[in-house]
Amino acid sequence: MINSRKIELLSPAKNVECGIEAINHGADAVYIGASRFGARAAAGNSLEDLERLVNYAHLYHARVYVTLNTILKDGELSDAEKLIWQLYRVGVDALIVQDFALLSLHLPPIPLHASTQMDNRTAEKVRFLKELGYKQAVLARELSLAQIRTIHQEVPDMPLEVFVHGALCVSYSGQCYASQYCFNRSANRGECAQFCRLPFDLLDASGRVMQHEKHLLSLKDMNRSDYLEQMLDAGVSSFKIEGRLKDQGYVKNVTAYYRKRLDAIFKRRPEFIRSSSGTEMLTFQPKLEKSFNRGFTDYFLEERKQDICSMHTPKAMGEEMGYVKEIRGNCLIVSGTHHFNNGDGVCYVDETGRLQGFRVNRVDQNKIYPLERLQIRPKTILYRNFDQEFERLLTKPSSTRKIHVEMSLTEIPDGFLLTMSDEDSRRVALPLRREKELARSPQTENLKTQLSKLGNTPFVADTVEVQLSQNYFIPSSELAEARRALVDKMLQARKICYAQELGGNISSKTSPYYGGMHLSYLANAMNERSVSFYLQHGASAVEPAFEKQPVKNAPVMFCKHCIRYMMGWCPSKQKGKSPWKEPYFLRSKDGKVFRLEFDCKYCQMKVYAAE
């Protein structure tokens, strides 16, 4: 017998409608913000909406995780505790958290997941989190397959959640203070101002401009769809799609795409199974390049690559469609294998390196007519960043999710018995007590047809068996009423029997994990309880969070992305030698200057707030 491992596809939801569509399109779990304390302050939801999402998700044995992954002020801890109890009472399955102060609160038995904001990079850190009582760890995006595998091998009983798709932060999560420094908006408190998407000049030590107004910190979007099986073998148990501010079309398309890819692997690898119930019936063919993206990268999953940055624009590039072959007046003759639609959004990089765009007014085979006259050159590559027809498909109902059942009609002494068994081996039965009456014509096929009419319910009948000793007649109206009552019984059974994981086993033991360390602002200690936590676990001293007490001349970003490597000048891994004098600086359009430091020992780039 194969010992199967349950695998979770985890999708984002900015609101309950997105969450429901994520479930409909194949998510095993969704993560969503509550009214406060989430790392996307603009994506909050009421308790009533969260309860509605929970009830819908649990029908399919899917889970709902709520993000409370900001660092908290002392005066906010009481409100956070109250909110956590409210979330527990409406049935939320787990909380994704950052602040260690939460461990000291009076919490209900709800599982806690360690947010990637906690900077989870090593097996030692994950083991520590496991010992504290966390039920799942969200690993840093920058880890390689080898590093993920090592963590799984050393802490095999800790479920590992790993990002698989979506926008990338250039700094290690939880270790970015640029928004706070520049705009007084803390990324650790849900108010990231997206400093990394801004254009910068790159200067050398003499002040010479090496790059002018390029988006040197803006990364392409993650796409690891070709590495799912390798990630499974490395120990990943939860595949996370980024995007709690994305719209329904994005959530539908990306979730459905990864669902299909994972299911294809599960068919070949029975040791892996999906962690929720049901099968999706799509009305469209999901394609990742159709949804918002800045170009794709697998990031550092296998090795460091040069082309992970989207230097020309932080906006969506979309899918490459071909190039301009010829220009005739206001008509572009395009060479390519893809077909444009009326209303498509198209973009291109002009001769100055700037992103330009236009809307298609009319298409005639390979001729496209923009709404306005363009200054564009032949051989310019065109990208479609808005597919009118595809988006129209996604504005309509685009998937239904059905739980497979088997139904039967048999006899009992005083009538008949209807039974339903679902794919999770739950069984309900309903007696239909009535006088047995022989029919004048064959009834078996009609009875099967009536019982299988489950159209608007979450169920679909794989088989319907009719096992009667004689050709009995049952009115269609009675059979329909009995079928509806049977469906209600199954819905109640699935709700009652939903296996909700319990948490609450928070360890009160102290440990020397921080081993006499003097912790800097990087510990993100915003409140006294988090300071006490660090001291209890071996720290010798704890400095306040950057948001509480800014630090002069300190790094405001810690990046695996390296501009020197991107330019081909890495002294450790590349042969190219820079013609420019170090140190290098980034200068924003408002005149702020940031010094770059290349830490080759740890293979990372630090961005300093220059004074």
N, C-alpha and C positions, 0 to 999 in steps of 0.2 A: 504494500500500500504506500502510495506517495504521500509524503508529509508536505502539504502545500503551504505556501506563504502568501498571506493576503497582501495585495498591493493596492495602493490608494492613488487615484488621480485627483488632485486637489486644485480646485478652480477658484478664481477671485469673484467677488460680488460687491459692487458698490451699493446695491440696494436689494430688496427682497425679490424684485422682478428679475434682476440679473442672476440672483441665486437660484431661482426656480428654473430659469433657462439653462443654467449650468448643469443642474440635475437632469433636466430633460435631454441634454446633449451628451450625457455620459459621465459626469463628475461623480466620484465616490464620496467626495466631501467638498464643502465650500468654506472659504474664510471670508469674514465680513466684519465691518466695524460696528461697535455699539454707539451710543449717543456721545460718549466721551472716551478719552485716553487711548485712541487708536493712532497708529503712525501715519494715517491719512486723515487729517482732521476734517477734510472736505467730504468724507464718505462716512457719515454717521447715520445710524438707524435706530428707530424706536423699539422698545420692548415688544410692542404689539406686532410690529413687522417681523422681528426676529422670531417670535413664537410661531407666526404663520409659516415662516421658512423652515423652522425646526419640524413642524408637523408634516410639511410636505416632504422634506428630505427623509425623515424617519420611515415614511411609508416604503421607501426603496432601500432601507437600511443604510442610507447615506448619512454623513455626519455634518454638523455645523460647528465650525470653530470661530470664536470671536476674538478679535485682536484688541488686547489691552497692552500694547507693546511700546508705550512711552515711559520715560522716566518721570517720576511724580514728585511734586512738592509736598512738604510735610502736611500742609493744610488740605491736600487732596486725598490722602490715604483713607480717611473715613468714608468719603464719597465713593472711592474705588471699592472698598469692602462692601458697601451697600449695593453697588451695581453688580458686583460678582454674585452676591446672593440672589439678586433678581434674575440674572442670567441663568443661574443654576435652576431656579424654579420654573423657568419657561422651557427648560430641557436642552440648553446648549451643551454640546458634547465635550468641549475643551476650550481653554483660553490660551492664546499665544501671547506670552508676556516677556518683558525685559527686566523690570525693576526687581531686584532681590528683596526689596522691602515688603513685597507682597507675601513672602514666606512667613513673615512675622504677624500677619493679620489673622483674624478669626475667619477662616475660609470654609465653605461647604466642601463636600467631597467631589470636587470637579477637577478633572485632569488639567495639569499645566504643561504647556509645550514651550520650550526655550526658543524664543525668537532669534532669527539671524542677527537682530540688533545686539544680541549678547556676544557677538564675535566668536562663534563656535568653529574653531579651526583645528583643534587637536583632540586626540583620543583622551588625553588627560582631562581636558575641559569637559568633554562629553561624559566621561566616567564620573566626574565630580557632580555634574548635573543629574546623572542617574542616581547617585547616592543621596542627593538632596530630595529626590522624589519626583522629578520631572518625568513625564511619560513619553515625550518625543523631543528630538532636537532638530532644529532647522539649521543646517550647516551653511557656512560662508559660501557665497557663490564662486569664490576664486579657487576652491579646492579642485585638485585633479582627481581622475579616477583612482590613481594609486593611493592618494591621501584618503579618499572616501573609503576605499577597501581596507586600509589600515585601521581606520576608526571602527569600522564594522567588525573586523577581526578581533580587536582589543576590547570592544564593548558590544558583544553580539546581541545582548538582550535589550538594547536601546534602539527603538525605531528611528530611522534617519530620514528626514524630510529634506529634499534637495530641489533647488530651482531648476526647471527644465526649459522655460520659455519666458520671454518678455523683456521689458526694459531693464537696463543695468545701471546701477550706481557705480561710479568710478572709484569711490572710496570703499574700503571695507565697511559694511553696515554697522552702525553704532559708533563708528570712528570718524564721522564727518562733522566738522564744526564750521564749515565755510559759510553756510546760510546764517548761522548764528552770528558769526563775526561780521559779515557784510550787511545783513539785513535785519538782525535781531529776530530771526525766525529759526527756531531749533528743529533740525531734522529728527532729533531724539524725542521731540515733543509733538511730532506730527505736522510740522509746518515747513517742510523743506521748500526752499525757493528755487530749486534746480539751478544752482550756481554752475554746475558742471555742464549745462547746456548752453552757456554763454560763449560768445566769440572772444578770443584773446589774441594779442600779439605775443610772439615768442621772441624774447630778447636775449642776447648774450651778455657777458660781463661788461662789455664796452658800450652797451646800449644799442647795438646794431640790431635791426629787425630781421629775424630769421624766417618768421612766418607772420603774415598780416591778417588779422581778424579771421582766424580759423577756430573751429570748435574742437580744440585740442584735448579737451577732457570729456567730450560727448561720445559715448560708446555706442556701437551698433547694438541691436537687440539680440538677446540670447535665443538660440534655436538648437536644441539638442535632440531633435527627433530622430536623428540617425544613430544615436548612441543609447537608446533606451535599454537594449538588451545588455550592453556592457555595464550600464548603471545598475541594472537588476543584479547582475553577477557580482558587482562590487558591494552590494548590500543595501542599496536604496529601497525603501519601502513606501515612500510617499513622493510622488512627482508633482512639484508645485509650479503652477502657471502664475506669473506675476500679472497684476493689472487691476487693482481695486478702484481705479478711476476710469477704467475702460467701459465702453458702452456694450449693449447687449450683442450687437453684431460681432464684436471682437470675441466676447466670451463664448458665444455659440460656435463660431468657426474654429477657434483654437482648441476648445474643449473637445469638439467632435473629432478633430484631426488626431489629437493624441489618444482619444478613446479607440479609434480604429487601429492605430499603430500598436497600442498595447494589447488589444484583443488578438491581433494577428500573432503576436509573440506568445500569448497565453495558449493559443491553439497548438503551438509547437512545443511549448514548455509547460506541461501540466503541473509542475512544481510551483508555478505562480498562478494565482487566481485573483480576480477583482474582489474588492472588499465590500461591494454593495450589490443589490439585486436589480434585475431587469435588463432589457435589451432596447437599444435606441433604433428608431426607424426614421432616418433622415430623408428630407426632401431635396437635399443639395449635396454636392461633392465638396467637402471641406478642403481648403487650400490655404496654407499659412501665408503665402505671399500676398493674398488678397486683403489681409487685415493690416492695420497700422504697424509699420516696422521701419527702422532706420537702416535696413540691411541686416544681415544675420551673421552671427558668430557663435561657435560652441564655447567661446571664452577660453578658459585655461584647462579644459577637461582633459586634453591629451598633452599638449605642449604649448609653450608661448608662441603666439603668432603676431606678425606685424600689423595685419589689417583688421584690427578689432575696433578701430576708431572711425566715427562718421564725421570727418573733418569739415565737410562742406556745409552741412546743415544738421540741426537737431530734429528736423521735421521728418515726416514719413517720405521715404523714397518710393516704396512700393515695388512692383515687379518690372523687370526690364522687358520692354516690348519690341525693341528693334532700334533702328537709327534712321535719321532723315536722309533719304537718298537724293531728293531733289525738291526745290522750292519753286512753285509757280504762283505768283501773286500771293494770295492768302491761303493757298493749298499746300499742304505738306505731303509729299509722296514718301511713304515709309516702307522700308525693307525690314521684314520680320515675320515670324511664324504665328504671332498672336493677333487676335482681331480686336479692334477698338469698338466701343459702343457710343452712340450719341449720349452726351452728358458726362462722359468719363473725365476724371481729373488727371492731367498729365504734367510731369515736371522734367526738368533737365538742368544740367550744370552749364552755365554760359562760359564764354571765353575768359571771363575774369575769375572763374571759380565760384560764382554765386549761384545759388539755386533759384531757378525761375519756374513758373508754372502757368498753365492755362486750362480752360475747360473746352472740351470738344463740342462744337455746335452740330456738326454733321459728319457722317462717315460714308464713303463710297468706295467699297473694297479696300485698296491700300492707300486711298486718298483720305486725309482728314482735314477738316476745315475748322480752325479755331474760332472762337467768338471774336477775338481781336487780332489785329495784324501783329506779327512777331518779328523780333530781330533775332534770327536763329541761323546757324550755319549748317551746311551739309555735313553729314557724318556725325552729327550730334546724337548721342544716345538718348532715347526717350524712355521714361518710366511711367507706369500707371499707378498713381497712389489713391485713386478712387474709381472702383469698377461699378458703374451705375447699375448694371444688370444683376451683379452678384449682391450688391447691397439691397436691391429691391427684393431679392429672394429672402434675405435675412430679416427684413422688416415684417414678413409674414410668419405664421407658425411654421417652423422648419424642422421640428423633431417631436416625436412622441416616444415615451419610454413605457414599455410594457413588461409586466411581471408574468412569467409563464406559469400556467396552471393546467391541471388535469381535472376533468369533471366526470361525474358518473351519475346515472339514474338507476336505482335498484328498487326492489320491492321490500316492504315490511308488512306485517300482518294487517295493519289498518290503513294501508295506503302505499306511499312511495318515499324514498329517501334520496335527497340530493346531496352530493359531497363535492368538495373542491380541495385539491392539494396544490400548494404553490411550490416554486422552485427551491424554497428554503425548507421543504419538508413539513410545512404547517398544514394541518388538515381541519376543515370545519364541515359540519353536516347539518342538514335542515330537513325535518320530516314534513312531508306533504300528505296530510291525512285527508283522505277522501275515498268515497266508494269507487271500487274498481269497475270500469265500464269498458266493454269491448268495443273496438272501433270497426267501422265498416270498410276502411281502406288501410293500407300499410302506414304505420306511424313512425317507425324508427328514424328515418332520415329527417322528418319534420321535427321530431323531438330533439335530435342533435343540432339542427339548425337553430331552433329557438333557444337552446341552452348556450350556444356558442356566441350569441349576440351580446358581446361585452364591450361594444364600441367605445363609449365615453368613459369607461372605467379604466383603472390602471392595469387591467389584466387582459391577457390574450390566451385563449384555450388552445393548447397543443393537441389534446385529444378529448373527445367526448364519447363516453361509453354508455350505451343503453342496454341494460341486462334485465329484461323482463321475461317472465315465463309465457306471457301471451301478448297479443296485439292490443294493448290497452289505449284508451283515448284519454288525453288530458288536455283541457282547453288551453289555448295559447295564452290567454290572459292570466290564468292561474300560474302557468309555467313562468311567464315573464315576471310576475310578482314574486314568485319563489326565488327566481334567479337573482333579482335585485336584493332580496333579503339575505341570500347566501353571500353575495358580494359584500354587503354591509358587515356580515359576520367575519369575513376574511379580513376586511379592513380593520376591524376592532382587534382581531387576533394578532395582526401584524403590529399594531400599535402597542398592545399590552405586552407582547413578547419581545419587543425591541430590546436588544442587549446593550444597554448603555454602560460604557466603561466608567468605573469610579476612580477618583483620585483621592487626594486628601492625605496620602501617606507622606507628609512632609517631614523630613528628618529634623529632629531637634539636636542632633549630635553636632559637635564642632569638629573641625578638621584643620590641619595645617596647610591646606591647599595653597594659600598665598604666602606661606613660608617666610615670614619676616619682611615681606616686600613693602616698600613705600609706594603706595598706589597714587598715581597722578590723576589728572582730570579725565584720563581715558577710562577710569572705572565708572564714570557717569553717576557718581554718588550725589544725587539731588536732594536727598532727605536724610535725617538722622538715623532712621532705621536701616537704610542701606549702608551707612557708615558703620553702624554696629555689626551688621552682618559680616562685612569685610574684616573687621577687627576680631570677631569671634572665630573667623576661619584663617587666622594666622597673619593678617596684615599688621605691620608695625605702625603705619600711619596712612590716612586717607585724605587726599586733597578734594576740594569741592568740584562738582561738575563744571564744565566750561560755561554752561548756561547760568550757573550760579555765581561764578567768579572767573571772568575771562583771564586767559593767560597770555602774557605778552611774548612775542617772538617764538610762538609755539606752532607746531604743525597743525593745520586745520583739515588736512586730508592725508590718508594713508592708502596708497594706490598700488595694486598689482600691475595695473597699466603703467607703462613707462614711455614717456615721450622720447627719451634718448634711444630706446630700443626701436620705437616706431620709425624714427628717422634713420635707423641703420647704424647707430654709433655706439652700441653697447660694447664696452671693452671686454666683457666676459664671454658673450655668446656670439658676437659678430666681428667681422674683420674690418668693417668700415670705421674710419676715424673722422671725428668731427673737425671741420675747419674753423669752428667757433670756440671762443674762450668761455669756460665755465667760471662761476655758476650761471645757470640760465634762469630767466624770470618770465612769468606770465603777467601781462598787463591788460586789465579789463578796459572796456570803453569809457568807464567813469574815472580812469586814471589809477585805480588801485593796483599795486604791484605785489606779486607773490613769488617768493624764491623757491626754486626746485632743488631738492636734494635727492641724489640717487644712492640708495642704500643697497649696494650689491651683495652684501652678506645675507640679507633677507630678501633680496630680489624684489624690492619695492621702491616706489617713488613717494617722497614726502612733499607736500605743498605747504610752505610756511607763509604765515601772514606777516609780510615785511612791514616794518614800522618806518 
